[in-house]
Amino acid sequence: MIRAIAIDDEPPALRLLANFCKQAGYVQLLKVFTRPHEAIQWLKDNRVDLLFLDIRMPSISGIDLFKSLEEKPLIIFTTAYSEYAVEGFDLDVVDYLLKPFTYERFQRATAKAKEYYDHINAPKPPEKFIIVRADYSLNKIMLDDIQYIESAGDYLKFHLLQAKTIVARMTMKHILEKLPAAKFIRVHRSFIISFAKVTGIQGKTVSIAGTEVPVGLNYEQDLSSRWKNFNGRDKK
């Protein structure tokens, strides 16, 4: 079941979406919003898989709302204005529904969303890379290339082997969910390190390729315990 919300300043459009989601059977519409900023606040504390999003709204455009989201769910734009179609697809959204749309057209759009959702949630063998969005494009980062990750406000800096640093708008919590715990560990509120790149640990610092990474008080014990296990087994 795909968990979704809908944002549209027109209540009739929201009622139609609710009816179509019920018919489809595989989209659970959790909430609907006529005020975009209420939806933005709700999304800060709640995660969804899919967002139905109107584009032309009085307080903020759907496109600007989409760009403002820190963690972006799958998006289906819904609008009566065809001139936004190209920009919508440039943002790598799932589909673009031009109002008034039929149930059949809605079903094709949500079927694409479900196919992608099933793909990204299917059991997979351990990944050798992660995909992050930076500079309005998707970047493939090999796990073996990551030396350490540094938090800088709302952004993360990926410090890599023999490649320039990649800066992406992400949270530490989100990237930790993507990284294999056996190979990476958070050692500070602002740093995640790769065990394989550590050249030494002394006091409250970790050495990685000539860089001294600080170790926070709350992370010392976990680092010490896991480093002993990794150094004796995984680093071989």
MARPA-231052 format. One record per residue (C-alpha): z, x, y. Coordinates in steps of 0.02 Angstrom, whole numbers, plus 32768, in hexadecimal, padded with zeros to 4 digits. Each point is the difference from the previous one (the first is absolute). Layout:
residues N
ZXY...
END
This chain:
residues 236
8000800080007FCD804580AA80877FEA80857FB37FD080A880227FC280AF7F8A7FB480817FFC801680BD7F9B7F87806B80277FA980A47FAD7F607FBF80707F9A7F8A7F6C7FA47FAE7FB880A87FCA80A6802F7FB2800A7F5A7FA37F52801E7FBA802E80AE7FC5809F7FBE7FAF7F9A7F7D7FA27F7E807E7FC78086807B7FC580517F767F9A7F587FD57FB17FDA80B57FD680A280137FA0800C80BD800E802E800D80BA80B47FD9802D80047FD780BA80B2802E80307FFC7FD580B97F8B7FCD808D8010803280B67FB57FB980A08056808780697FBF80AE7FD38097805E804080737F9D7F8E7F9280367F6F800880B6803780BF7FF9800280037FAC7F557F8E80857FB78078808A8037807D7FC37F7E7F8C7FB27F7F7F6A80407F9D7F6A7F997FCD7F6280267FA17F857F9D80697FF47FC680B47F8E7F74803E7FE8802A80B77FAA7FA4808E7FAC8073807E7FFC7FA580A880B27FCD802B80507FEC80AD808980847FF97FAE80887F977F5D80117FA3800280077F437FAA80A9800980878048807080877FB37F927FB180507F667FFB80AA805480B77FF1803280407FE87F4F805680997FB87FE07FCC7F4D7F5D7FA17FEF7FEA7F7C7F787F557FC57FC87FB07FA0808F7F8B7F6B80057FCC7FD680B27FE67F4780297FA97FD580A37F827F8D80527FAB8090805B7F7B80607FA07FF5808C8081809D804E7FB77FB780157F517FC380B3801380A4803C804C80607FA57F797FA380577F73801180A8805A80BC7FED7FE97FE97FFF7F43803A7F4C7FE87FE17FA17F5F7F957F77804C7FD47F9E809C80047F427FF97F9F7FA88088804A7F55802D7FE37F7C7FC57FF980497F507FFA7FA57F5B807580117F6D7F7580597FA17FF18082808980BE80118007800480187F457F80808D80068067805A808480A57FEE7FA47FAE80307F5B7FD080A6805080B38014803D80437FDC7F527F88807B7FAF80388089807780B87FCF7FEC7FF280067F427FAA80A9800B80858053806B808E7FB57F9A7FBA80227F538061807E7F957FB280AA8019801780B07FBF8058807780787F958018809A7FC980AB803A7FE77FC680B380347F7F80807F987FA3808180417FF380B37FB27FB4809A7FF2807A80937F8E800280987FB87F557FCE7FC380417F58804180147F4F803280B07FCD8013803E7F4D808F807C7FF18017805F7F5D80B880047FCE7FF380B87FD27FC9802680B3809B7FB6805280808081803680737F8D80607FFC7F60806680517FF580AB80327F62805C7FD27FF680B880337F5A804A7F907F797FB67F8F80827FAF800380787F6D7FB580AE80027FBB803B7F59800780BE7FFC7F7F80397F817FC4809D7FA97F6A804C80597FD77F60805D802C7FBC80AA80977F8F80127FDC7F477FEB80617F88807080117F4D7FC3805E7F68804080797FE47F6F80B97FF67FDB806380787F93802E7F6E7F8F7F4A7FD27FE67FC680B07FD4809280197F887FC27F687FA17F5780547FEB803C80AD7FCB8037802D7F4E80BC801880077FF9808E7F827F9A806C807880417FD080AC80AB7FE8804F80427FCF80AA8071808B8042801C7FC280B17FE97F5F80617F5F805080437FC080677F6C7FBC7FE87F507FD5809C7F9D7F98802C7F67806C80567F7D7F6D806A7FC77FEA804C80AE80B580368017801580BD800580BB7FFF801B809A7F9C802D808A804F8066808E7FA480527FBC7F6B805D7F4A803480027F6E7FFB7F887F758082800E7F4E7FC47FEA7F6D807280298060805B808880457F5F804C80BA7FDB800180207F477FDE80AF7FC08028806A7FAA7F7D80677F6C803B80B77FED7FCD7FDD7F5D7FA47F7780517F97805080A57FCB804E7FC67F5D7F637FA77FC17F948096802D8074807B7FA780067F997F617F477FD97FF87FCA80B1802F805F80497F6C7FA77F897F897F57801A8050800F80BD8007802C80067F497F7A7F897FC27F7B7FBB80757FDA809E805F7FC3805B7F66
END
